[in-house]
């Protein structure tokens, strides 16, 4: 009976090596991958949220666009971005949209960048928001993944692109007047009367 107990203990020790490899491959690597993805997503959302906040306080659309770009450039080189593994070359283009919510008809119009507003603005009646949208390309966890059975799994062996958006109300909607048609004529008519 004594020999039987030593034989069982040797058998379990011999199985420990392959079990440890399987443990790392199927549990630890995916958990590290998910943890890095979570930290990167939180950092990207924080950066885009700060850009939307800075843009919302700008006096005009041009100033809002430059403030959003400055906020992204400043924060992508910050400690929070470095901790989560973000690099400046992975940032896509920062887009600034104007969302117009027409109160009377309960409709919403999204005006893309470099596009004029379709109609004059009425901040007394409608609400306007800046929507900042940016994308980031995350490098894979295993960049030199030469295992054919893993294929092109996003974020494990292939890069993944995250697109994040944040929305803030425009604090100075009069700054949008230069991007709206007929606002110059309307303001001149108001001054004459």
VOBA-1610 file (N, C-alpha, C; in pm, whole numbers, padded with zeros to 5 digits, always signed):
BEGIN
Unk+00082-00118+00000Unk+00000+00000+00000Unk+00087+00126+00000Unk+00202+00116+00061Unk+00292+00229+00063Unk+00344+00261-00077Unk+00373+00160-00158Unk+00419+00182-00294Unk+00310+00246-00381Unk+00189+00213-00353Unk+00077+00265-00430Unk+00062+00417-00412Unk+00088+00467-00292Unk+00076+00611-00265Unk+00188+00690-00335Unk+00307+00640-00337Unk+00417+00711-00403Unk+00397+00711-00553Unk+00342+00606-00607Unk+00319+00600-00750Unk+00217+00707-00791Unk+00111+00730-00712Unk+00011+00831-00744Unk+00069+00972-00734Unk+00155+00996-00639Unk+00213+01129-00624Unk+00309+01159-00739Unk+00381+01060-00788Unk+00469+01081-00902Unk+00389+01106-01029Unk+00279+01040-01046Unk+00195+01057-01164Unk+00136+01197-01171Unk+00092+01252-01059Unk+00034+01385-01061Unk+00141+01492-01084Unk+00263+01467-01039Unk+00372+01561-01063Unk+00412+01562-01211Unk+00405+01448-01275Unk+00440+01440-01417Unk+00334+01510-01503Unk+00212+01517-01458Unk+00106+01583-01533Unk+00101+01733-01508Unk+00177+01780-01413Unk+00174+01921-01378Unk+00227+02009-01491Unk+00331+01969-01559Unk+00391+02048-01668Unk+00293+02073-01782Unk+00234+01969-01842Unk+00136+01994-01949Unk+00013+02070-01901Unk-00029+02046-01778Unk-00144+02118-01725Unk-00112+02267-01708Unk+00010+02297-01669Unk+00052+02436-01653Unk+00056+02509-01788Unk+00102+02441-01891Unk+00104+02500-02025Unk-00038+02528-02073Unk-00127+02433-02055Unk-00266+02453-02094Unk-00331+02566-02013Unk-00295+02576-01885Unk-00347+02682-01799Unk-00307+02819-01854Unk-00181+02834-01892Unk-00135+02963-01945Unk-00195+02994-02082Unk-00203+02894-02168Unk-00253+02917-02303Unk-00402+02949-02304Unk-00480+02876-02228Unk-00625+02891-02234Unk-00685+02981-02129Unk-00609+03021-02028Unk-00667+03105-01923Unk-00591+03236-01905Unk-00463+03232-01890Unk-00387+03352-01857Unk-00375+03446-01978Unk-00342+03393-02095Unk-00327+03479-02213Unk-00459+03548-02249Unk-00573+03480-02253Unk-00699+03551-02281Unk-00735+03652-02172Unk-00705+03622-02046Unk-00734+03717-01939Unk-00647+03842-01952Unk-00520+03826-01986Unk-00433+03942-02009Unk-00483+04023-02129Unk-00526+03954-02232Unk-00577+04020-02350Unk-00702+04102-02317Unk-00794+04045-02242Unk-00915+04116-02204Unk-00886+04233-02111Unk-00790+04215-02020Unk-00754+04324-01929Unk-00694+04441-02007Unk-00608+04412-02102Unk-00548+04519-02184Unk-00654+04586-02271Unk-00745+04510-02327Unk-00852+04567-02407Unk-00940+04658-02322Unk-00971+04616-02201Unk-01053+04698-02112Unk-00984+04828-02074Unk-00856+04821-02040Unk-00782+04942-02005Unk-00769+05035-02124Unk-00743+04981-02241Unk-00730+05064-02361Unk-00862+05130-02398Unk-00970+05056-02388Unk-01102+05112-02420Unk-01138+05224-02323Unk-01112+05203-02195Unk-01141+05307-02095Unk-01057+05432-02121Unk-00931+05414-02155Unk-00843+05528-02182Unk-00887+05603-02307Unk-00924+05530-02411Unk-00969+05595-02535Unk-01098+05672-02511Unk-01190+05612-02437Unk-01315+05682-02409Unk-01289+05808-02325Unk-01200+05798-02228Unk-01165+05915-02146Unk-01108+06027-02233Unk-01020+05992-02325Unk-00957+06092-02412Unk-01062+06159-02502Unk-01149+06082-02562Unk-01251+06138-02650Unk-01353+06219-02570Unk-01384+06175-02449Unk-01476+06249-02363Unk-01418+06386-02326Unk-01291+06390-02295Unk-01225+06519-02263Unk-01222+06608-02386Unk-01202+06551-02504Unk-01203+06630-02627Unk-01341+06689-02652Unk-01446+06613-02628Unk-01582+06664-02644Unk-01612+06774-02543Unk-01562+06759-02422Unk-01583+06861-02320Unk-01515+06992-02358Unk-01392+06983-02407Unk-01319+07104-02448Unk-01385+07168-02571Unk-01433+07087-02663Unk-01497+07141-02783Unk-01628+07210-02750Unk-01702+07160-02653Unk-01832+07219-02620Unk-01819+07359-02562Unk-01705+07392-02508Unk-01685+07524-02446Unk-01622+07624-02542Unk-01603+07586-02666Unk-01539+07674-02765Unk-01641+07775-02818Unk-01593+07896-02852Unk-01686+07999-02901Unk-01728+07981-03047Unk-01658+07897-03126Unk-01695+07876-03265Unk-01660+07732-03305Unk-01707+07695-03424Unk-01680+07559-03472Unk-01532+07537-03496Unk-01464+07636-03554Unk-01320+07623-03580Unk-01242+07605-03450Unk-01278+07684-03349Unk-01211+07672-03220Unk-01243+07537-03155Unk-01365+07489-03173Unk-01403+07359-03117Unk-01321+07247-03180Unk-01302+07255-03312Unk-01223+07152-03381Unk-01078+07154-03334Unk-01020+07272-03321Unk-00881+07280-03277Unk-00867+07237-03131Unk-00963+07271-03047Unk-00957+07228-02906Unk-00971+07078-02892Unk-01056+07018-02973Unk-01072+06872-02968Unk-00942+06803-03011Unk-00881+06852-03117Unk-00754+06793-03162Unk-00643+06813-03060Unk-00638+06930-02998Unk-00536+06956-02895Unk-00555+06864-02775Unk-00680+06843-02734Unk-00706+06756-02619Unk-00662+06613-02648Unk-00691+06564-02768Unk-00650+06428-02805Unk-00498+06418-02810Unk-00433+06518-02871Unk-00287+06516-02880Unk-00221+06522-02742Unk-00276+06603-02653Unk-00219+06613-02518Unk-00238+06485-02438Unk-00356+06427-02445Unk-00386+06311-02361Unk-00330+06180-02416Unk-00304+06173-02546Unk-00250+06048-02601Unk-00105+06029-02556Unk-00039+06136-02513Unk+00097+06126-02461Unk+00101+06131-02309Unk-00011+06117-02244Unk-00019+06126-02098Unk+00011+05991-02033Unk+00033+05988-01902Unk+00059+05861-01833Unk-00055+05759-01845Unk-00179+05806-01849Unk-00290+05711-01860Unk-00286+05637-01994Unk-00246+05707-02099Unk-00236+05642-02230Unk-00116+05548-02235Unk-00005+05589-02176Unk+00112+05501-02174Unk+00086+05376-02091Unk+00014+05392-01979Unk-00016+05277-01893Unk-00102+05174-01966Unk-00195+05223-02047Unk-00283+05130-02118Unk-00227+05085-02252Unk-00106+05130-02287Unk-00040+05082-02407Unk-00078+05156-02534Unk-00135+05276-02522Unk-00173+05352-02640Unk-00054+05431-02692Unk-00046+05441-02823Unk+00061+05517-02888Unk-00001+05620-02981Unk+00070+05730-03002Unk+00017+05839-03083Unk-00007+05799-03228Unk+00069+05706-03281Unk+00052+05668-03422Unk-00072+05580-03444Unk-00136+05533-03339Unk-00255+05451-03354Unk-00385+05530-03361Unk-00378+05661-03335Unk-00499+05744-03333Unk-00543+05774-03475Unk-00670+05750-03500Unk-00727+05786-03630Unk-00765+05933-03631Unk-00835+05974-03732Unk-00875+06112-03746Unk-00983+06146-03643Unk-00972+06264-03583Unk-01072+06313-03489Unk-01177+06387-03570Unk-01302+06343-03560Unk-01411+06404-03635Unk-01503+06479-03539Unk-01546+06597-03578Unk-01636+06678-03497Unk-01763+06700-03577Unk-01873+06648-03525Unk-02003+06663-03589Unk-02089+06757-03507Unk-02187+06820-03571Unk-02285+06902-03503Unk-02418+06829-03510Unk-02475+06801-03395Unk-02607+06737-03389Unk-02709+06845-03358Unk-02808+06858-03443Unk-02914+06956-03423Unk-03041+06882-03386Unk-03100+06918-03274Unk-03225+06857-03230Unk-03337+06960-03244Unk-03426+06936-03339Unk-03536+07028-03365Unk-03648+06994-03268Unk-03679+07088-03182Unk-03775+07063-03074Unk-03917+07048-03127Unk-03955+07130-03224Unk-04094+07128-03271Unk-04132+06998-03339Unk-04044+06942-03419Unk-04077+06820-03492Unk-04015+06696-03429Unk-03940+06713-03323Unk-03874+06603-03252Unk-03787+06520-03347Unk-03710+06589-03430Unk-03617+06522-03522Unk-03475+06565-03489Unk-03383+06488-03540Unk-03242+06518-03519Unk-03170+06519-03654Unk-03083+06616-03673Unk-03002+06626-03793Unk-02856+06619-03752Unk-02781+06536-03819Unk-02638+06527-03793Unk-02565+06591-03909Unk-02488+06694-03879Unk-02414+06765-03982Unk-02268+06724-03971Unk-02214+06670-04078Unk-02077+06622-04072Unk-01981+06739-04080Unk-01856+06708-04056Unk-01755+06813-04057Unk-01737+06868-04197Unk-01695+06991-04204Unk-01673+07062-04331Unk-01801+07071-04414Unk-01914+07069-04348Unk-02041+07080-04418Unk-02122+07190-04348Unk-02184+07275-04427Unk-02265+07382-04369Unk-02393+07326-04310Unk-02445+07396-04212Unk-02577+07360-04159Unk-02680+07380-04270Unk-02782+07299-04271Unk-02879+07302-04380Unk-02974+07421-04371Unk-02991+07475-04252Unk-03083+07587-04234Unk-03030+07678-04125Unk-03086+07796-04113Unk-03038+07888-04008Unk-03056+07825-03870Unk-02969+07863-03779Unk-02980+07808-03644Unk-03071+07896-03560Unk-03142+07831-03470Unk-03232+07899-03377Unk-03207+07842-03238Unk-03109+07897-03165Unk-03078+07841-03033Unk-03190+07861-02932Unk-03285+07951-02963Unk-03398+07970-02872Unk-03493+07852-02878Unk-03497+07783-02992Unk-03593+07676-03015Unk-03526+07539-03018Unk-03414+07529-03088Unk-03347+07400-03108Unk-03225+07388-03015Unk-03181+07266-02995Unk-03058+07242-02918Unk-02952+07186-03012Unk-02828+07217-02981Unk-02715+07177-03064Unk-02611+07108-02978Unk-02553+07002-03032Unk-02450+06927-02959Unk-02331+06903-03051Unk-02213+06896-02989Unk-02093+06854-03060Unk-02073+06706-03032Unk-02050+06631-03136Unk-02021+06489-03124Unk-01877+06467-03173Unk-01791+06426-03082Unk-01652+06399-03117Unk-01639+06248-03136Unk-01583+06210-03249Unk-01566+06068-03280Unk-01423+06045-03325Unk-01363+05941-03271Unk-01227+05907-03309Unk-01211+05756-03305Unk-01115+05708-03379Unk-01087+05564-03379Unk-00941+05543-03341Unk-00915+05425-03290Unk-00780+05390-03249Unk-00755+05246-03289Unk-00638+05221-03345Unk-00599+05087-03386Unk-00509+05027-03278Unk-00557+04922-03212Unk-00481+04856-03107Unk-00398+04743-03167Unk-00273+04741-03129Unk-00183+04636-03175Unk-00220+04504-03110Unk-00195+04393-03177Unk-00229+04263-03118Unk-00139+04229-02999Unk-00189+04142-02913Unk-00113+04100-02796Unk+00007+04016-02837Unk-00011+03930-02936Unk+00097+03847-02989Unk+00123+03889-03133Unk+00205+03993-03156Unk+00220+04045-03292Unk+00283+03947-03390Unk+00373+03862-03345Unk+00437+03766-03435Unk+00370+03631-03421Unk+00239+03630-03438Unk+00161+03509-03419Unk+00169+03425-03546Unk+00253+03323-03544Unk+00271+03240-03661Unk+00196+03107-03652Unk+00105+03097-03557Unk+00030+02973-03542Unk-00092+02976-03635Unk-00097+02887-03732Unk-00205+02892-03830Unk-00342+02859-03769Unk-00346+02783-03662Unk-00476+02747-03605Unk-00537+02861-03527Unk-00459+02967-03496Unk-00517+03084-03432Unk-00577+03179-03535Unk-00524+03175-03657Unk-00580+03257-03763Unk-00564+03405-03737Unk-00664+03479-03774Unk-00663+03625-03758Unk-00761+03667-03648Unk-00742+03617-03529Unk-00829+03654-03418Unk-00797+03799-03379Unk-00898+03889-03385Unk-00872+04029-03352Unk-00820+04046-03210Unk-00721+04130-03197Unk-00653+04167-03075Unk-00561+04060-03020Unk-00574+03937-03062Unk-00481+03834-03019Unk-00368+03821-03122Unk-00404+03810-03250Unk-00303+03799-03356Unk-00319+03906-03464Unk-00427+03979-03463Unk-00452+04083-03563Unk-00492+04213-03493Unk-00462+04327-03551Unk-00501+04453-03487Unk-00653+04469-03486Unk-00700+04544-03390Unk-00843+04573-03379Unk-00860+04725-03373Unk-00965+04774-03439Unk-00992+04917-03442Unk-01113+04947-03355Unk-01094+05036-03259Unk-01202+05079-03172Unk-01246+05218-03213Unk-01375+05240-03228Unk-01428+05372-03259Unk-01513+05417-03140Unk-01480+05534-03090Unk-01546+05585-02970Unk-01603+05722-03001Unk-01718+05754-02944Unk-01777+05885-02962Unk-01828+05938-02829Unk-01826+06069-02816Unk-01877+06137-02697Unk-01954+06259-02744Unk-02061+06291-02674Unk-02149+06401-02713Unk-02161+06499-02596Unk-02150+06628-02629Unk-02167+06736-02531Unk-02250+06848-02594Unk-02334+06914-02516Unk-02411+07027-02571Unk-02321+07146-02603Unk-02354+07217-02708Unk-02278+07335-02749Unk-02313+07448-02652Unk-02213+07503-02584Unk-02240+07609-02488Unk-02256+07745-02555Unk-02198+07762-02672Unk-02208+07888-02747Unk-02265+07859-02886Unk-02397+07837-02897Unk-02452+07804-03029Unk-02443+07919-03128Unk-02425+08041-03080Unk-02409+08153-03174Unk-02282+08139-03256Unk-02185+08063-03208Unk-02063+08039-03283Unk-02085+07955-03406Unk-02199+07889-03415Unk-02233+07808-03533Unk-02296+07891-03643Unk-02327+08016-03617Unk-02396+08100-03717Unk-02316+08115-03845Unk-02186+08115-03836Unk-02106+08131-03958Unk-02113+08006-04047Unk-02163+07895-03995Unk-02176+07773-04074Unk-02319+07748-04118Unk-02408+07842-04089Unk-02548+07825-04127Unk-02582+07920-04241Unk-02661+07875-04338Unk-02699+07962-04450Unk-02799+08069-04405Unk-02793+08184-04468Unk-02887+08294-04446Unk-02881+08355-04308Unk-02787+08316-04225Unk-02779+08378-04093Unk-02726+08521-04103Unk-02638+08546-04200Unk-02587+08682-04216Unk-02701+08775-04258Unk-02785+08729-04352Unk-02899+08810-04396Unk-02998+08830-04282Unk-03022+08728-04205Unk-03118+08735-04095Unk-03072+08833-03989Unk-02942+08828-03954Unk-02892+08918-03850Unk-02893+09063-03899Unk-02868+09086-04029Unk-02873+09222-04083Unk-03017+09273-04083Unk-03114+09188-04112Unk-03254+09230-04110Unk-03298+09261-03967Unk-03250+09185-03869Unk-03285+09211-03731Unk-03229+09344-03684Unk-03107+09379-03731Unk-03045+09504-03691Unk-03120+09623-03752Unk-03172+09609-03875Unk-03245+09717-03940Unk-03379+09743-03875Unk-03443+09642-03822Unk-03577+09661-03765Unk-03577+09696-03619
//
